[in-house]
Amino acid sequence: MEEQQAYSSVSDGGITVKECESMIQTSLQTPLVTFLRERLEKAGCPVGHNFIRAVNCEESVTGPAGGYIPGQGIVVCANNTSTQDEVNQTLIHELIHAYDDCRAANLNWANCAHHACSEIRAGHLSGDCHYKRELLRGHMKIRGHEQECIRRRVMASMAMNPNCSKEAAKDAMEVVWDTCYNDTEPFDTAP
């Protein structure tokens, strides 16, 4: 989830916006992205052609790869992205936030528990914390790596929420953990 972000037309690393737009088009054909877009449509939240945009991000609110902006859509930060896999993962993660926003009429991103729940779900259901990804990040833990990774990433994202102190974010995450970790909608089970 992302509050607001500044954009620039100048790339300072990563790939160009045009390259990123091409990668987004490739991502839109992948099974998980297709599935999530279909579920958003079925939930009454159509994904228009401008819902997902490639931009150069001047500052990041929830992470360098991109974010979901309620009421606006998903941005992928071209200047902070370099591979097709990063674009795929960003879209899957952010589409889960969009799905949560769509299905919960009263989701309030300023509410620490609501934000934590969507981050837990996105971390768990997107594959962000797959063992291989964790190894590439330098996290070598064999057991319990997925939940530890999700907790670490939830806290990093929530640190960017001005409404949640570190303590409030941690408390909210712990309170909603079991319910949100076990909520696999729109999937039958976690992919």
Backbone as numpy.savetxt, mean C-alpha at the origin, in Angstrom:
# Nx Ny Nz CAx CAy CAz Cx Cy Cz
-1.51 3.91 2.64 -2.36 5.08 2.64 -1.47 6.30 2.64
-1.93 7.33 2.03 -1.15 8.53 1.92 -2.06 9.73 2.05
-1.65 10.72 2.79 -2.45 11.92 2.96 -2.37 12.80 1.72
-1.31 13.49 1.53 -1.10 14.35 0.39 0.38 14.31 0.06
0.71 14.54 -1.16 2.09 14.40 -1.58 2.43 15.47 -2.60
3.67 15.93 -2.58 4.12 16.91 -3.56 4.70 16.19 -4.76
4.50 16.75 -5.93 4.97 16.11 -7.15 5.84 17.07 -7.93
6.67 16.51 -8.77 7.57 17.29 -9.60 7.63 16.66 -10.98
7.99 17.44 -11.97 8.16 16.88 -13.32 9.59 16.44 -13.56
10.46 16.65 -12.59 11.86 16.31 -12.74 12.17 15.05 -11.93
12.77 14.07 -12.57 13.14 12.83 -11.89 14.48 13.01 -11.21
14.60 12.55 -9.98 15.88 12.63 -9.28 16.41 11.23 -8.96
16.03 10.26 -9.72 16.46 8.88 -9.51 15.36 7.97 -9.99
15.55 6.67 -9.86 14.52 5.73 -10.28 14.35 5.72 -11.78
13.10 5.70 -12.22 12.77 5.65 -13.63 12.00 6.91 -14.02
11.78 7.08 -15.31 11.02 8.25 -15.76 9.52 7.98 -15.57
8.74 9.03 -15.57 7.29 8.90 -15.46 6.77 8.05 -16.61
7.29 8.26 -17.80 6.85 7.50 -18.98 7.15 6.01 -18.80
8.33 5.67 -18.30 8.68 4.27 -18.03 7.75 3.69 -16.96
7.47 4.49 -15.95 6.59 4.05 -14.87 5.17 3.82 -15.40
4.69 4.71 -16.26 3.36 4.53 -16.85 3.29 3.22 -17.62
4.36 2.88 -18.33 4.41 1.62 -19.07 4.39 0.43 -18.10
5.13 0.54 -17.00 5.14 -0.53 -15.99 3.77 -0.67 -15.33
3.08 0.44 -15.11 1.73 0.38 -14.54 0.82 -0.39 -15.50
0.92 -0.11 -16.79 0.10 -0.82 -17.78 0.38 -2.33 -17.73
1.65 -2.70 -17.54 2.00 -4.12 -17.41 1.39 -4.68 -16.12
1.48 -3.93 -15.03 0.92 -4.37 -13.75 -0.58 -4.60 -13.83
-1.26 -3.77 -14.59 -2.71 -3.88 -14.71 -3.14 -5.22 -15.32
-2.21 -5.91 -15.96 -2.50 -7.21 -16.58 -2.18 -8.38 -15.66
-1.55 -8.13 -14.50 -1.18 -9.22 -13.60 -2.42 -9.73 -12.86
-2.43 -11.00 -12.50 -3.63 -11.59 -11.88 -4.09 -10.89 -10.60
-3.19 -10.57 -9.68 -3.62 -9.95 -8.42 -4.17 -8.54 -8.62
-3.52 -7.76 -9.46 -4.00 -6.40 -9.72 -5.36 -6.47 -10.43
-5.49 -7.35 -11.39 -6.76 -7.53 -12.09 -7.86 -7.94 -11.11
-7.56 -8.90 -10.26 -8.52 -9.37 -9.26 -8.97 -8.23 -8.34
-8.03 -7.45 -7.83 -8.37 -6.37 -6.91 -9.18 -5.27 -7.62
-8.84 -4.97 -8.84 -9.63 -3.98 -9.59 -11.05 -4.48 -9.80
-11.20 -5.76 -10.12 -12.55 -6.33 -10.29 -13.34 -6.27 -8.99
-12.70 -6.55 -7.88 -13.38 -6.51 -6.58 -13.78 -5.10 -6.21
-12.96 -4.12 -6.54 -13.33 -2.72 -6.31 -14.56 -2.37 -7.13
-14.59 -2.80 -8.37 -15.75 -2.55 -9.23 -17.01 -3.18 -8.62
-16.91 -4.45 -8.18 -18.05 -5.15 -7.59 -18.50 -4.50 -6.29
-17.57 -3.87 -5.58 -17.91 -3.20 -4.33 -18.51 -1.81 -4.57
-18.59 -1.43 -5.83 -19.19 -0.14 -6.17 -18.21 1.00 -6.30
-16.95 0.67 -6.42 -15.92 1.71 -6.55 -15.12 1.49 -7.82
-15.63 1.98 -8.95 -14.93 1.78 -10.22 -13.56 2.44 -10.23
-12.65 1.79 -10.90 -11.28 2.29 -11.04 -11.16 2.89 -12.44
-11.28 4.21 -12.53 -11.19 4.89 -13.81 -9.77 4.95 -14.33
-9.61 5.47 -15.53 -8.28 5.50 -16.15 -7.31 6.45 -15.46
-7.77 7.40 -14.70 -6.87 8.31 -13.96 -6.71 7.92 -12.49
-7.27 6.79 -12.10 -7.20 6.37 -10.69 -5.78 6.03 -10.28
-4.98 5.51 -11.21 -3.58 5.14 -10.94 -2.70 6.02 -11.82
-1.80 6.76 -11.17 -0.94 7.69 -11.90 0.52 7.49 -11.54
1.38 7.70 -12.52 2.82 7.73 -12.30 3.22 9.19 -12.11
3.97 9.47 -11.06 4.42 10.83 -10.77 5.84 10.77 -10.21
6.49 11.92 -10.18 7.74 12.06 -9.44 7.40 12.69 -8.11
7.76 12.04 -7.05 7.42 12.50 -5.71 8.55 13.31 -5.12
8.23 14.51 -4.65 9.22 15.36 -4.00 9.40 14.97 -2.54
8.33 14.54 -1.92 8.41 14.07 -0.54 7.44 12.93 -0.38
7.76 12.03 0.52 6.91 10.88 0.70 6.23 10.95 2.05
4.97 10.56 2.07 4.22 10.58 3.32 4.18 9.19 3.94
4.01 8.14 3.15 3.95 6.79 3.72 5.02 5.86 3.20
5.72 6.25 2.22 6.74 5.37 1.68 7.19 5.89 0.34
8.37 5.53 -0.04 8.93 6.09 -1.27 8.28 5.58 -2.55
7.64 4.42 -2.53 7.14 3.83 -3.77 5.82 4.43 -4.24
5.04 4.99 -3.33 3.77 5.56 -3.73 2.77 5.52 -2.61
1.50 5.74 -2.96 0.49 5.73 -1.92 -0.92 5.85 -2.47
-1.86 5.65 -1.58 -3.28 5.80 -1.88 -3.74 7.11 -1.28
-4.41 7.93 -2.07 -4.95 9.20 -1.61 -6.47 9.10 -1.68
-7.15 9.01 -0.52 -8.61 8.88 -0.52 -9.28 9.94 -1.39
-10.21 9.48 -2.21 -10.94 10.38 -3.08 -10.21 10.76 -4.35
-8.93 10.37 -4.45 -8.15 10.73 -5.64 -7.60 9.51 -6.37
-7.09 8.55 -5.64 -6.55 7.36 -6.28 -5.17 7.00 -5.79
-4.44 6.32 -6.66 -3.13 5.77 -6.32 -2.07 6.49 -7.14
-0.97 6.83 -6.47 0.20 7.36 -7.18 1.35 6.38 -7.00
2.12 6.22 -8.07 3.34 5.42 -8.03 4.47 6.41 -8.27
5.42 6.45 -7.36 6.53 7.40 -7.43 7.61 6.87 -8.37
7.61 7.36 -9.60 8.56 6.90 -10.61 10.00 7.10 -10.16
10.28 8.26 -9.57 11.65 8.58 -9.19 12.15 7.75 -8.00
11.27 7.00 -7.36 11.68 6.15 -6.25 11.45 4.67 -6.56
11.23 4.37 -7.83 10.92 3.02 -8.27 11.89 2.64 -9.38
12.29 1.38 -9.42 13.21 0.99 -10.50 12.85 -0.32 -11.19
11.97 -1.13 -10.60 11.67 -2.43 -11.21 10.16 -2.65 -11.37
9.84 -3.56 -12.27 8.45 -3.94 -12.48 7.85 -4.52 -11.21
8.63 -5.31 -10.49 8.14 -5.91 -9.25 7.75 -4.84 -8.23
8.52 -3.76 -8.14 8.18 -2.67 -7.21 6.85 -2.02 -7.59
6.63 -1.81 -8.88 5.38 -1.23 -9.34 4.23 -2.18 -9.03
4.41 -3.47 -9.32 3.37 -4.46 -9.03 3.02 -4.45 -7.54
4.03 -4.51 -6.69 3.80 -4.55 -5.24 3.12 -3.28 -4.75
3.54 -2.15 -5.27 2.93 -0.88 -4.86 1.45 -0.88 -5.22
1.13 -1.30 -6.44 -0.27 -1.30 -6.85 -1.10 -2.28 -6.02
-0.59 -3.46 -5.77 -1.35 -4.43 -4.97 -1.60 -3.87 -3.57
-0.56 -3.36 -2.93 -0.67 -2.80 -1.57 -1.69 -1.66 -1.55
-1.56 -0.73 -2.48 -2.43 0.45 -2.48 -3.85 0.11 -2.91
-4.03 -0.88 -3.77 -5.39 -1.31 -4.13 -6.11 -1.93 -2.94
-5.37 -2.56 -2.04 -5.99 -3.09 -0.82 -6.48 -1.92 0.05
-5.68 -0.85 0.14 -6.15 0.35 0.86 -7.40 0.91 0.19
-7.39 0.97 -1.13 -8.56 1.49 -1.86 -9.78 0.61 -1.60
-9.57 -0.70 -1.56 -10.68 -1.62 -1.29 -11.22 -1.39 0.12
-10.32 -1.23 1.10 -10.76 -0.96 2.47 -11.56 0.33 2.53
-11.07 1.35 1.85 -11.75 2.64 1.84 -13.13 2.51 1.20
-13.23 1.69 0.17 -14.49 1.49 -0.55 -15.51 0.72 0.31
-15.07 -0.35 0.94 -16.02 -1.23 1.64 -16.43 -0.69 3.00
-15.67 0.20 3.59 -15.99 0.74 4.91 -16.44 2.19 4.75
-17.72 2.40 4.80 -18.27 3.74 4.58 -17.75 4.75 5.60
-17.35 4.28 6.77 -16.92 5.21 7.82 -15.41 5.13 8.10
-14.62 4.63 7.16 -13.17 4.56 7.39 -12.61 5.97 7.52
-11.89 6.19 8.60 -11.30 7.50 8.89 -9.80 7.31 9.00
-9.06 7.78 7.99 -7.60 7.57 7.96 -6.89 8.32 9.09
-7.54 9.29 9.71 -6.94 10.00 10.84 -7.08 9.18 12.13
-7.95 8.18 12.12 -8.14 7.30 13.27 -7.04 6.25 13.25
-6.24 6.20 14.30 -5.08 5.30 14.35 -5.47 3.83 14.15
-6.58 3.41 14.75 -7.01 2.01 14.62 -7.43 1.70 13.19
-8.13 2.60 12.54 -8.55 2.39 11.15 -7.33 2.31 10.24
-6.41 3.25 10.43 -5.20 3.28 9.61 -4.38 2.00 9.84
-4.20 1.62 11.10 -3.42 0.42 11.42 -4.05 -0.81 10.79
-5.36 -0.92 10.84 -6.04 -2.08 10.29 -5.78 -2.20 8.79
-5.92 -1.12 8.07 -5.70 -1.19 6.63 -4.24 -1.50 6.31
-3.32 -0.96 7.10 -1.89 -1.26 6.88 -1.59 -2.73 7.17
-2.18 -3.28 8.21 -2.00 -4.70 8.53 -2.50 -5.54 7.37
-3.70 -5.23 6.91 -4.29 -5.99 5.81 -3.45 -5.87 4.54
-3.03 -4.66 4.21 -2.24 -4.46 2.99 -0.89 -5.18 3.09
-0.27 -5.13 4.26 1.00 -5.83 4.43 0.84 -7.33 4.33
-0.22 -7.86 4.90 -0.46 -9.30 4.91 -0.91 -9.82 3.55
-1.81 -9.11 2.89 -2.42 -9.62 1.67 -1.65 -9.30 0.40
-0.74 -8.35 0.45 -0.04 -7.92 -0.76 1.22 -8.72 -1.06
1.73 -9.43 -0.08 3.00 -10.12 -0.28 4.20 -9.24 0.02
3.96 -8.05 0.57 5.07 -7.14 0.92 6.11 -7.82 1.79
5.65 -8.74 2.62 6.54 -9.34 3.61 6.89 -10.79 3.27
6.80 -11.13 1.99 7.21 -12.46 1.56 8.67 -12.67 1.96
9.00 -13.90 2.28 10.34 -14.27 2.76 11.44 -13.73 1.84
11.28 -13.89 0.52 12.31 -13.42 -0.43 12.50 -11.91 -0.34
11.40 -11.17 -0.22 11.51 -9.71 -0.12 12.24 -9.31 1.16
11.94 -10.02 2.22 12.61 -9.73 3.49 14.12 -10.02 3.41
14.47 -11.11 2.77 15.90 -11.41 2.59 16.59 -10.31 1.80
15.94 -9.83 0.74 16.52 -8.76 -0.06 16.66 -7.46 0.73
15.81 -7.27 1.74 15.90 -6.08 2.60 16.93 -6.26 3.70
17.50 -7.45 3.80 18.51 -7.71 4.82 17.96 -8.22 6.13
16.71 -8.66 6.14 16.10 -9.23 7.33 16.13 -10.74 7.18
16.99 -11.39 7.96 17.27 -12.81 7.76 16.53 -13.75 8.70
15.58 -13.27 9.45 14.90 -14.11 10.41 14.14 -15.24 9.70
14.28 -16.46 10.20 13.64 -17.62 9.58 12.19 -17.75 10.05
11.96 -17.73 11.34 10.61 -17.89 11.89 9.99 -16.56 12.26
8.71 -16.45 11.96 7.98 -15.25 12.36 8.31 -14.01 11.55
9.00 -14.20 10.43 9.41 -13.02 9.67 8.23 -12.22 9.13
7.14 -12.89 8.71 6.05 -12.17 8.08 5.36 -11.21 9.06
4.97 -11.71 10.21 4.28 -10.84 11.16 5.21 -9.74 11.68
6.47 -10.07 11.89 7.43 -9.06 12.34 7.59 -7.97 11.27
7.67 -8.39 10.01 7.78 -7.45 8.90 6.54 -6.57 8.83
5.37 -7.17 8.91 4.13 -6.38 8.83 4.10 -5.36 9.96
4.43 -5.78 11.17 4.44 -4.84 12.30 5.41 -3.68 12.04
6.59 -3.99 11.56 7.60 -2.96 11.28 7.07 -1.99 10.22
6.45 -2.51 9.17 5.98 -1.67 8.09 4.73 -0.87 8.48
3.87 -1.45 9.31 2.71 -0.71 9.83 3.21 0.49 10.64
4.17 0.25 11.49 4.68 1.34 12.34 5.35 2.43 11.49
6.07 2.03 10.45 6.72 3.02 9.57 5.67 3.87 8.86
4.62 3.24 8.39 3.56 3.99 7.71 2.82 4.90 8.68
2.51 4.37 9.84 1.75 5.17 10.81 2.57 6.31 11.40
3.89 6.20 11.33 4.75 7.30 11.80 4.52 8.55 10.96
4.00 8.37 9.76 3.74 9.49 8.87 2.34 10.09 9.10
1.54 9.46 9.95 0.20 9.96 10.24 0.31 10.96 11.39
0.06 12.24 11.13 0.22 13.25 12.17 -0.75 13.08 13.35
-1.77 12.25 13.16 -2.76 12.04 14.22 -2.38 10.91 15.17
-1.28 10.22 14.89 -0.91 9.05 15.69 0.51 9.17 16.23
0.62 9.31 17.53 1.94 9.28 18.14 2.47 7.84 18.03
3.73 7.65 18.30 4.31 6.30 18.23 3.57 5.35 19.18
3.28 5.82 20.37 2.58 4.98 21.35 1.15 4.68 20.90
0.44 5.71 20.39 -0.93 5.51 19.93 -0.95 4.55 18.74
0.02 4.67 17.85 0.10 3.78 16.69 0.33 2.34 17.13
1.27 2.15 18.05 1.57 0.79 18.53 0.36 0.20 19.26
-0.26 0.99 20.11 -1.44 0.51 20.84 -2.56 0.14 19.86
-2.81 1.01 18.88 -3.86 0.75 17.90 -3.56 -0.52 17.12
-2.31 -0.69 16.70 -1.94 -1.87 15.95 -2.19 -3.13 16.76
-1.81 -3.11 18.03 -1.99 -4.30 18.88 -3.47 -4.60 19.11
-4.28 -3.57 19.29 -5.71 -3.76 19.55 -6.41 -4.40 18.34
-6.06 -3.98 17.14 -6.77 -4.46 15.95 -6.07 -5.62 15.25
-4.89 -6.00 15.72 -4.06 -6.98 15.02 -4.81 -8.25 14.61
-5.36 -8.99 15.57 -5.98 -10.28 15.26 -7.12 -10.15 14.27
-8.00 -9.21 14.51 -9.15 -9.02 13.62 -8.70 -8.67 12.21
-7.79 -7.72 12.10 -7.39 -7.22 10.78 -6.45 -8.19 10.05
-5.57 -8.84 10.79 -4.67 -9.82 10.17 -5.47 -10.99 9.60
-6.53 -11.37 10.27 -7.34 -12.51 9.84 -8.44 -12.14 8.84
-8.60 -10.85 8.56 -9.58 -10.39 7.58 -8.92 -10.44 6.20
-9.31 -11.41 5.39 -8.66 -11.59 4.08 -9.50 -11.08 2.90
-10.62 -10.42 3.17 -11.43 -9.87 2.08 -10.57 -8.98 1.19
-10.68 -9.02 -0.08 -11.66 -9.73 -0.89 -11.23 -11.15 -1.28
-10.15 -11.62 -0.70 -9.67 -12.98 -0.98 -10.37 -13.98 -0.04
-10.44 -15.22 -0.45 -10.96 -16.28 0.45 -9.94 -16.55 1.55
-8.67 -16.62 1.16 -7.56 -16.78 2.10 -6.45 -15.85 1.65
-5.48 -15.62 2.50 -4.37 -14.75 2.12 -3.62 -15.35 0.93
-3.35 -14.54 -0.08 -2.64 -15.05 -1.28 -1.22 -15.49 -0.95
